[in-house]
Amino acid sequence: MRGKDFERLHSILMADKEEMNGASKAAALADFRRVAEEYFETDGELKLEIVREKRGAEVTLRIPVRRIKNFTRLN
């Protein structure tokens, strides 16, 4: 396999590696929610956005919150 066929196959395989399937996205959101709820009182659905770029991707996580939980040190 040479030339354009190789380049096409390579780009398909790379794109497949960069996409997040539904099960992975659901698992990531569940993990992010669990951690976020340790620090915030969440209010609604978390949103995960992945934008592909030349050398990878940019991931944005949106977490609607009602309040921030602060830790108090007990002596």
N, C-alpha and C positions, 0 to 999 in steps of 0.2 A: 504494500500500500504506500503510495507516494503522492506527493504534491497536494492538490486540492482535496482529495479524499481523506488524507491524513489530517489535514487542517480542519476539515469539517467534523470528523470524528472526535478530534481533540477538543474542539470548541463545544460539542455536545456533551462530552464527558465532564468538562470543566463546569459548564452551566448546571449540570445535574448535581455536582458536588456543592455548588453555591446555593442551591434552592433548599429551603426548609420545608419538609412535608408537614402535613396537618398534625400528625401524631407528635412529631418533635416540637412543633410550635405550641401545642397544647401542654406538653410536659414542661417546656421552658416557662410558659406563662404561669403554670401552677407553682413552679419553684420560685419565680419572681414574686408572686403574690404572697407566698409563705414568708419570704424574707421581708417584703415590704410591710407586712402586717406586724412585724416586730418593732418597726420604727414609726409607722403611720396608722391612723384609722382610715382605712381606704373607703372610697365612696363610689362604687361602680366598677365597670369593666376595665381591665388593663388592656392596653393596645401595644402591639409589637409591630414595628415597621422596619423592614430590611430593604435598603437601597443598594443595589450593586454599583460598584465603582470599578475603575480600571484595575486596581490592585487589591480587590477584596470587596468589602461591603461596609456600610454604615448602619448601625442598629440603633433605633430609637425606641425607648420604652416610656409610655405615658401611663402615669398612675394618678387617677383622681383621688384626692385625700380631703377629709374633713378637718383633721388636725394632726399635728406632729406629736409623737410621744417622746417625752424627755425622760431621761433616766435621773434618778435622784440617788445620791450616794448615802448609804446609811452607815453611821459610825458606831 
